[in-house]
Amino acid sequence: MLPAIAIACIGLAGGAAVAAEPAKPAGPQVVTPTRTIPVGTVIAAGDVALKPVPLRPAADVLQSLAAVVGKEAQRSLYPDRPIRQLEIGPITLVERNARVILRFRQGAIVLTTVGRALEQGGMGQIIRVMNLDSRRTIYGRIAGPETVDVGS
């Protein structure tokens, strides 16, 4: 198989110069960092690019820039290595060991207390938290910055 070569041809068509479009890479493309991205960095559009690959990528390798931009690096990402789904995640709203508001809702009743996050996480993720009044470890869903919904 010969490599794809883009040829720029300039000809005259009714007196106007016409240039051929460059050849588009055939086959699948994967998202790769353009620079080293440290853990905890929010990924911007300039940090990633699509790179053609010769074989079909693994199922967890991302193939869309939209799926990556605006997410946070959960692991260090290195240039020219495809980004996998588990290597990125939502922006961290709750840091590990941070004091958080634990919120319990039942109909129109809302109870709040103070807790400590035992894990970090982003919007909608379920994390372990400790109720500082009872010292019990419970699970809750992150509802906002330093806010965790617990219970039903």
C-alpha positions in Angstrom: 0.0 0.0 0.0 1.4 3.4 -1.0 1.3 6.3 1.4 -1.2 9.1 0.7 0.4 12.1 -0.9 -1.3 15.4 -1.3 -0.6 17.0 -4.6 -1.2 20.7 -5.2 -2.2 21.2 -8.9 -2.7 24.6 -10.2 -4.5 24.9 -13.5 -6.5 27.3 -15.5 -10.2 27.0 -15.6 -11.8 29.8 -17.5 -8.8 32.1 -16.7 -8.9 31.5 -12.9 -6.3 29.5 -10.9 -7.7 26.4 -9.3 -5.9 24.5 -6.5 -6.7 20.9 -5.6 -7.7 20.2 -2.0 -5.2 18.4 0.2 -6.0 14.7 0.7 -7.9 13.8 3.9 -6.4 11.0 5.9 -8.3 7.8 5.5 -9.2 5.6 8.4 -9.9 6.3 12.1 -8.5 9.2 14.1 -7.9 9.5 17.8 -7.5 12.4 20.2 -4.0 13.0 21.4 -2.4 15.7 23.5 -0.2 18.3 21.8 1.8 18.8 25.0 2.2 17.1 28.3 -0.9 17.7 30.4 -0.5 17.3 34.2 -3.1 15.7 36.5 -5.9 18.2 37.4 -5.5 20.4 34.3 -8.7 21.4 32.5 -8.1 20.5 28.8 -8.5 23.3 26.3 -9.0 23.0 22.5 -5.3 23.9 21.9 -4.1 21.1 24.1 -5.4 18.3 21.9 -5.6 17.3 18.2 -6.9 14.5 16.1 -4.2 12.0 14.8 -4.8 9.3 12.2 -4.0 5.8 13.3 -3.5 2.8 11.0 -5.7 0.3 12.9 -9.1 0.6 14.5 -8.5 2.0 18.1 -9.6 0.2 21.3 -13.2 0.9 22.4 -12.1 3.2 25.3 -9.9 5.5 23.1 -11.6 8.8 22.4 -12.1 9.9 18.8 -13.9 13.2 19.3 -12.4 16.5 20.4 -15.7 17.5 21.9 -15.5 14.5 24.3 -12.2 15.8 25.7 -12.3 19.6 25.7 -13.5 21.1 29.0 -12.8 17.9 31.0 -10.1 17.4 33.6 -7.0 15.2 33.3 -7.3 12.4 35.9 -3.8 11.1 34.9 -0.8 12.8 33.2 -1.4 12.8 29.5 1.6 12.7 27.1 1.9 13.9 23.5 1.0 11.6 20.7 -0.5 9.0 23.0 -4.2 8.4 22.5 -6.4 9.6 25.3 -8.6 6.9 27.0 -12.0 7.5 28.6 -10.7 6.7 32.2 -7.9 9.3 31.8 -10.3 12.2 31.8 -13.3 13.2 33.9 -15.5 16.0 35.0 -13.9 19.1 36.6 -13.3 18.5 40.3 -15.8 20.3 42.5 -15.0 18.5 45.7 -11.4 17.8 46.8 -10.4 14.9 49.0 -10.5 15.8 52.8 -12.4 19.1 52.0 -15.2 20.1 54.3 -18.5 19.8 52.4 -22.2 20.4 53.1 -24.1 17.2 53.3 -27.7 17.8 52.1 -30.6 15.4 52.7 -33.9 16.1 50.8 -37.3 14.4 51.5 -40.1 16.3 49.7 -40.1 19.9 50.9 -37.8 19.1 53.9 -34.1 19.8 53.5 -31.6 18.9 56.2 -28.0 20.0 56.1 -24.9 19.2 58.1 -21.1 19.3 57.7 -19.1 16.4 56.4 -15.6 15.6 55.1 -15.0 14.2 51.6 -13.1 11.0 51.6 -12.7 11.1 47.8 -12.5 13.8 45.2 -15.0 14.1 42.4 -16.9 16.2 39.9 -20.6 17.0 39.2 -22.9 14.0 39.5 -20.2 11.6 40.7 -20.8 9.4 43.8 -18.2 9.7 46.5 -17.7 8.6 50.1 -18.1 11.2 52.7 -18.0 11.2 56.5 -20.7 12.9 58.6 -18.6 14.8 61.1 -21.4 14.7 63.8 -21.9 10.9 63.8 -18.5 9.9 62.3 -20.4 7.6 59.9 -19.1 7.0 56.4 -21.9 7.3 53.8 -22.1 7.8 50.0 -23.4 10.9 48.3 -23.7 12.4 44.8 -21.9 15.7 44.2 -24.4 18.4 43.5 -22.2 21.5 43.3 -19.0 23.0 44.7 -18.5 21.5 48.1 -22.1 20.2 48.2 -23.0 16.5 48.4 -26.6 15.1 48.3 -27.1 12.1 50.6 -30.0 9.8 51.3 -33.0 9.3 49.1 
